Amino acid sequence: MSGAGEEAIESILLGGGRQYTRAQVADLSGVSVERASALWRALGFATQDDDAAVFTEGDVQALRRTDQLIQNGILDPSLATSTARMIGQHMSRLAESQVHMLRDILAANPELAADERQLGRLVEHLTPELEALQDFVWRRHLAAFAGRLLAAPDEEVDERRLAVGFADMVGFTSLTRRATEQELVDVVERFDALSGDVVAENHGRIVKMLGDEVLFVADSPADGAEIALTLIARAEQEDGVPSLRAGLAYGRVLNRFGDVYGPVVNIASRLTSVARPGTVLVDLELTEALRDDPAYAVHARRPVSVRGYSRLRSAVLRRAGEEQPASLADFTAELLGLAAATEDAPHVPLEPDDERTTPRRRRRR
């Protein structure tokens, strides 16, 4: 594609050409250069020279809207940069995936790439369709979250009691060494689809996909348990998806810009790291919450030392009436808290909470 073709496509996507310097866009929007630069960096865009005319009318409008939200008291000034960073990170991933999609279209239709006018018309037609779809999905999610949170106005939004779970693919590291790039793409896509279906079906939310691992949350212990157990079971039935292992914990979690933080998240991660393939481990809080639920059975394990927790107590979660491990060795290992001897386990190093070593005694002379 020629330089003129790139400029034409960029103009379509940005709604106009680049024409303003940093000082000009700040002056037109009424936002200080310092705040405009901070927001620009937070959105994930490269720093530009002061005299470079790289900003468009869209940049001016975006800064005006941001400033108006702050002036109206809707957006806290101290959170403006963090909010911009969150939006930038998510939209960057979305844009990258869509460009890959466009590249696949061009690879299958090389005549489009050879004709810059046709390519421009394709982008011009495709962009509003994607924009409308993204807007609809955003509004649907907004309605779902608003319905839950506004129904309980007294609940603390940033800190709530949630079931937090991780599930990861067993043996994925060794798989990356023997599989082709396309085979790895297929495995990850199947895992992503499986995770998305199971979490949505059981009233949960995917916080993020971490390559061979998914982090999810659910409002109730039962929903979290159902997600983890169903993920394990479906993976065993799904061709091309390795066995999974999962860890679950329950308690107060800090929500910030779509991500989750706190000890509950750390415990769920540590439990995943020591779980055997095809097993769900739960912490003490979740064990107590599910103990009287007739749909599930919990079997206590011996405490285990993991990073940050010297004696982490946990239990194996199963559906009520589900058979015990096939062999006595598996059953014994499970009760003793022994992780599977796989190349990928554990993905979090096992070490005592107190890392201080015992000082050596001086040898008497």
C-alpha positions as CSV (number, residue, x, y, z in Angstrom):
1,M,0.0,0.0,0.0
2,S,1.3,3.4,-0.9
3,G,1.7,6.3,1.5
4,A,-1.3,8.0,-0.1
5,G,-3.4,4.9,0.5
6,E,-2.4,4.7,4.2
7,E,-3.3,8.4,4.6
8,A,-6.7,7.8,3.0
9,I,-7.5,4.9,5.3
10,E,-6.2,6.8,8.4
11,S,-8.5,9.8,7.4
12,I,-11.5,7.4,7.2
13,L,-10.7,5.9,10.6
14,L,-9.9,9.2,12.4
15,G,-12.7,11.2,10.8
16,G,-10.3,13.6,9.2
17,G,-6.6,14.4,8.6
18,R,-3.9,15.2,11.1
19,Q,-3.7,19.0,11.3
20,Y,-3.0,20.2,14.9
21,T,0.0,20.4,17.1
22,R,-0.1,19.6,20.8
23,A,-0.5,23.3,21.8
24,Q,-3.2,23.9,19.2
25,V,-5.3,20.9,20.3
26,A,-5.0,21.9,23.9
27,D,-6.0,25.5,23.1
28,L,-9.0,24.5,20.9
29,S,-10.3,22.0,23.6
30,G,-9.7,24.3,26.5
31,V,-7.6,21.6,28.3
32,S,-4.1,22.4,29.5
33,V,-1.2,20.9,27.6
34,E,-0.1,19.0,30.7
35,R,-3.5,17.3,31.2
36,A,-3.9,16.7,27.4
37,S,-0.4,15.0,27.3
38,A,-1.1,12.9,30.3
39,L,-4.4,11.6,28.8
40,W,-2.7,11.0,25.5
41,R,-0.1,8.8,27.1
42,A,-2.6,7.0,29.3
43,L,-4.6,6.1,26.2
44,G,-1.5,4.3,25.0
45,F,-0.5,6.6,22.2
46,A,3.1,7.5,21.5
47,T,4.6,10.8,22.7
48,Q,4.8,13.3,19.9
49,D,7.1,16.3,19.3
50,D,5.6,19.7,20.3
51,D,5.6,21.0,16.8
52,A,4.3,17.8,15.1
53,A,0.9,18.3,13.5
54,V,-0.5,14.8,14.4
55,F,-3.8,15.6,16.1
56,T,-7.2,15.6,14.5
57,E,-10.6,17.2,15.1
58,G,-11.5,14.0,16.9
59,D,-8.8,14.6,19.4
60,V,-10.1,18.1,20.1
61,Q,-13.7,16.7,20.6
62,A,-12.5,13.9,22.9
63,L,-10.6,16.3,25.2
64,R,-13.6,18.7,25.3
65,R,-15.9,15.8,26.3
66,T,-13.5,14.7,29.0
67,D,-13.2,18.2,30.4
68,Q,-16.9,18.6,30.4
69,L,-17.4,15.4,32.4
70,I,-14.9,16.7,34.9
71,Q,-16.5,20.1,35.1
72,N,-20.0,18.5,35.6
73,G,-18.7,16.4,38.5
74,I,-19.3,13.1,36.7
75,L,-15.6,12.2,36.4
76,D,-13.2,12.6,39.3
77,P,-10.2,14.6,38.1
78,S,-7.9,12.3,40.0
79,L,-9.3,9.3,38.2
80,A,-9.3,10.8,34.7
81,T,-5.9,9.4,33.8
82,S,-6.6,6.0,35.2
83,T,-9.9,5.8,33.4
84,A,-8.2,6.8,30.1
85,R,-5.5,4.1,30.7
86,M,-8.2,1.4,31.2
87,I,-10.0,2.4,28.1
88,G,-6.8,2.6,26.1
89,Q,-5.7,-0.9,27.1
90,H,-9.0,-2.6,26.3
91,M,-9.5,-0.7,23.0
92,S,-5.9,-1.4,21.9
93,R,-6.5,-5.2,22.3
94,L,-9.8,-4.9,20.5
95,A,-8.3,-2.9,17.6
96,E,-5.4,-5.3,17.2
97,S,-7.7,-8.3,16.9
98,Q,-9.9,-6.4,14.3
99,V,-6.8,-5.5,12.2
100,H,-5.8,-9.2,12.2
101,M,-9.4,-10.0,11.0
102,L,-9.0,-7.4,8.2
103,R,-5.6,-8.9,7.3
104,D,-7.2,-12.3,7.0
105,I,-9.9,-10.9,4.7
106,L,-7.2,-9.3,2.5
107,A,-5.2,-12.6,2.4
108,A,-8.3,-14.4,1.2
109,N,-9.1,-11.6,-1.3
110,P,-5.7,-10.3,-2.7
111,E,-7.5,-8.2,-5.3
112,L,-8.7,-5.9,-2.5
113,A,-5.2,-5.2,-1.3
114,A,-4.1,-4.5,-4.8
115,D,-6.8,-1.8,-5.4
116,E,-6.4,1.0,-2.9
117,R,-9.9,2.5,-3.8
118,Q,-11.6,-0.9,-3.1
119,L,-9.6,-1.2,0.1
120,G,-10.7,2.2,1.2
121,R,-14.4,1.5,0.4
122,L,-14.1,-1.8,2.4
123,V,-12.7,0.1,5.5
124,E,-15.3,2.9,5.1
125,H,-18.1,0.3,5.0
126,L,-16.7,-1.9,7.8
127,T,-15.9,0.7,10.4
128,P,-19.4,1.9,11.2
129,E,-20.6,-1.7,11.3
130,L,-18.0,-2.6,13.9
131,E,-18.7,0.7,15.7
132,A,-22.4,-0.1,15.9
133,L,-21.8,-3.6,17.1
134,Q,-19.3,-2.4,19.8
135,D,-21.8,0.2,21.0
136,F,-24.6,-2.4,21.3
137,V,-22.4,-4.8,23.2
138,W,-21.2,-2.0,25.5
139,R,-24.8,-0.9,26.2
140,R,-25.9,-4.5,27.0
141,H,-23.1,-5.0,29.5
142,L,-23.8,-1.5,30.9
143,A,-27.5,-2.5,31.4
144,A,-26.5,-5.8,33.1
145,F,-24.1,-4.2,35.5
146,A,-26.4,-1.3,36.3
147,G,-29.3,-3.7,37.0
148,R,-27.2,-5.6,39.6
149,L,-25.5,-2.6,41.3
150,L,-28.4,-0.2,41.3
151,A,-30.7,-2.9,42.7
152,A,-28.5,-2.8,45.9
153,P,-27.7,0.9,46.4
154,D,-26.3,0.3,49.9
155,E,-23.7,-2.2,48.6
156,E,-20.1,-1.0,48.4
157,V,-19.3,-1.0,44.7
158,D,-15.5,-1.1,44.8
159,E,-15.3,-3.8,47.5
160,R,-17.7,-6.7,47.3
161,R,-17.9,-10.4,48.4
162,L,-17.2,-12.5,45.3
163,A,-16.2,-16.0,44.3
164,V,-12.9,-15.6,42.4
165,G,-11.6,-18.5,40.3
166,F,-8.7,-19.4,38.0
167,A,-8.6,-22.3,35.6
168,D,-5.6,-23.1,33.5
169,M,-4.6,-25.7,30.9
170,V,-2.3,-28.5,32.1
171,G,0.8,-29.1,30.1
172,F,0.5,-26.0,28.0
173,T,4.2,-25.1,28.2
174,S,5.3,-28.5,26.8
175,L,2.5,-28.1,24.1
176,T,4.0,-24.8,22.9
177,R,7.3,-26.6,22.2
178,R,5.9,-29.4,20.0
179,A,2.9,-27.7,18.4
180,T,2.8,-25.5,15.3
181,E,1.7,-21.9,15.6
182,Q,-1.7,-22.6,14.1
183,E,-2.3,-25.6,16.4
184,L,-1.6,-23.3,19.4
185,V,-4.0,-20.7,18.0
186,D,-6.7,-23.4,17.7
187,V,-6.1,-24.6,21.3
188,V,-6.3,-21.1,22.7
189,E,-9.4,-20.2,20.7
190,R,-11.2,-23.4,21.8
191,F,-10.2,-22.6,25.4
192,D,-11.4,-19.0,25.1
193,A,-14.7,-20.1,23.6
194,L,-15.2,-22.8,26.2
195,S,-14.5,-20.3,29.1
196,G,-16.7,-17.6,27.6
197,D,-19.7,-20.0,27.2
198,V,-19.4,-21.6,30.7
199,V,-18.9,-18.4,32.6
200,A,-21.8,-16.7,30.8
201,E,-24.1,-19.7,31.3
202,N,-23.5,-19.6,35.0
203,H,-23.9,-15.9,35.7
204,G,-20.2,-15.1,36.1
205,R,-17.9,-12.6,34.5
206,I,-14.5,-13.1,32.8
207,V,-12.1,-10.6,34.2
208,K,-9.3,-11.5,31.7
209,M,-7.8,-14.3,29.7
210,L,-4.1,-14.8,30.5
211,G,-3.0,-17.0,27.6
212,D,-3.4,-20.5,29.0
213,E,-5.5,-19.3,32.0
214,V,-8.8,-17.6,32.7
215,L,-9.7,-15.4,35.7
216,F,-13.4,-15.2,36.4
217,V,-15.7,-13.9,39.2
218,A,-19.2,-14.8,40.3
219,D,-21.6,-13.1,42.8
220,S,-22.4,-16.3,44.7
221,P,-20.3,-19.3,45.9
222,A,-22.6,-21.7,44.1
223,D,-22.2,-19.9,40.8
224,G,-18.4,-19.9,41.2
225,A,-18.4,-23.6,42.0
226,E,-20.6,-24.4,39.0
227,I,-18.3,-22.5,36.7
228,A,-15.2,-24.2,37.9
229,L,-16.7,-27.7,37.8
230,T,-18.3,-27.2,34.4
231,L,-15.1,-25.9,33.0
232,I,-13.2,-29.0,34.2
233,A,-15.9,-31.4,32.8
234,R,-16.3,-29.7,29.5
235,A,-12.6,-29.6,28.9
236,E,-12.5,-33.4,29.2
237,Q,-15.2,-33.6,26.5
238,E,-13.8,-31.0,24.2
239,D,-11.4,-32.2,21.4
240,G,-8.3,-30.2,21.3
241,V,-8.5,-28.7,24.8
242,P,-6.0,-30.0,27.4
243,S,-7.2,-31.0,30.9
244,L,-7.8,-28.1,33.2
245,R,-7.3,-27.5,36.9
246,A,-8.9,-24.8,38.9
247,G,-8.8,-22.8,42.2
248,L,-11.6,-20.9,43.9
249,A,-11.7,-18.5,46.8
250,Y,-14.5,-16.4,48.4
251,G,-14.5,-13.1,50.2
252,R,-14.1,-9.4,49.9
253,V,-12.5,-8.3,46.6
254,L,-11.4,-4.9,45.4
255,N,-12.8,-4.0,42.0
256,R,-10.9,-1.4,40.0
257,F,-11.5,-0.5,36.4
258,G,-12.7,-4.0,35.5
259,D,-9.9,-5.9,37.3
260,V,-9.9,-7.5,40.8
261,Y,-7.4,-7.4,43.6
262,G,-6.8,-8.6,47.1
263,P,-5.9,-11.7,49.1
264,V,-8.9,-13.6,47.8
265,V,-7.5,-13.3,44.2
266,N,-4.0,-14.4,45.4
267,I,-5.4,-17.4,47.3
268,A,-7.4,-18.6,44.2
269,S,-4.2,-18.3,42.1
270,R,-2.1,-20.3,44.7
271,L,-4.8,-23.0,44.9
272,T,-4.7,-23.4,41.1
273,S,-1.0,-23.8,41.2
274,V,-1.2,-26.9,43.5
275,A,-4.4,-28.4,42.1
276,R,-4.1,-31.8,40.3
277,P,-5.4,-32.0,36.7
278,G,-9.2,-32.3,36.5
279,T,-9.5,-31.0,40.1
280,V,-11.1,-27.9,41.7
281,L,-9.6,-26.7,45.0
282,V,-11.5,-24.2,47.2
283,D,-10.4,-22.1,50.1
284,L,-11.8,-22.3,53.7
285,E,-14.4,-19.5,53.1
286,L,-15.8,-21.2,50.1
287,T,-15.7,-24.6,51.8
288,E,-17.9,-23.3,54.6
289,A,-20.3,-21.6,52.2
290,L,-20.8,-24.8,50.2
291,R,-20.7,-27.3,53.0
292,D,-24.5,-27.5,53.4
293,D,-25.3,-27.3,49.7
294,P,-26.6,-30.7,48.7
295,A,-25.3,-30.2,45.1
296,Y,-21.7,-30.3,46.1
297,A,-19.2,-32.3,48.2
298,V,-16.0,-30.9,49.8
299,H,-13.1,-33.0,51.1
300,A,-10.5,-31.3,53.2
301,R,-6.9,-31.5,52.3
302,R,-3.8,-31.2,54.4
303,P,-2.5,-27.6,54.6
304,V,0.1,-26.7,52.0
305,S,2.8,-24.0,52.0
306,V,2.7,-21.7,49.0
307,R,4.1,-18.3,48.3
308,G,2.7,-15.8,50.8
309,Y,0.9,-18.5,52.9
310,S,2.7,-20.9,55.1
311,R,-0.2,-23.2,55.8
312,L,-3.0,-22.6,53.3
313,R,-6.0,-24.7,54.1
314,S,-8.2,-26.0,51.2
315,A,-10.6,-28.7,50.1
316,V,-11.4,-30.6,46.9
317,L,-14.7,-29.6,45.4
318,R,-16.9,-32.2,43.6
319,R,-20.5,-32.6,42.7
320,A,-22.4,-34.6,45.2
321,G,-22.2,-38.4,44.5
322,E,-19.2,-38.0,42.2
323,E,-16.7,-40.8,42.3
324,Q,-13.4,-40.5,44.2
325,P,-10.1,-40.6,42.2
326,A,-9.7,-43.8,40.3
327,S,-6.6,-45.0,42.1
328,L,-5.5,-45.2,45.8
329,A,-2.4,-43.2,44.8
330,D,-4.5,-40.4,43.4
331,F,-6.7,-40.3,46.4
332,T,-3.8,-40.3,48.8
333,A,-2.0,-37.6,46.9
334,E,-5.2,-35.5,46.9
335,L,-5.7,-35.7,50.6
336,L,-2.0,-35.0,51.3
337,G,-2.2,-31.9,49.1
338,L,0.4,-33.1,46.5
339,A,0.2,-31.4,43.2
340,A,0.4,-33.4,40.0
341,A,3.9,-34.1,38.8
342,T,3.6,-32.3,35.5
343,E,6.1,-30.0,33.8
344,D,3.8,-27.0,34.2
345,A,2.9,-27.6,37.9
346,P,2.9,-25.5,39.9
347,H,2.9,-22.2,37.9
348,V,3.4,-20.3,41.2
349,P,6.6,-21.3,43.0
350,L,6.0,-23.2,46.3
351,E,7.9,-21.6,49.2
352,P,7.2,-20.9,52.8
353,D,5.7,-17.6,53.9
354,D,8.8,-16.9,56.0
355,E,11.7,-17.0,53.5
356,R,14.4,-16.3,56.1
357,T,17.0,-19.1,56.2
358,T,18.2,-20.5,59.5
359,P,21.7,-19.1,60.3
360,R,24.5,-21.6,60.3
361,R,26.3,-22.3,63.6
362,R,29.8,-21.2,63.7
363,R,32.2,-24.1,63.8
364,R,34.2,-24.2,67.0
365,R,37.9,-24.0,66.6
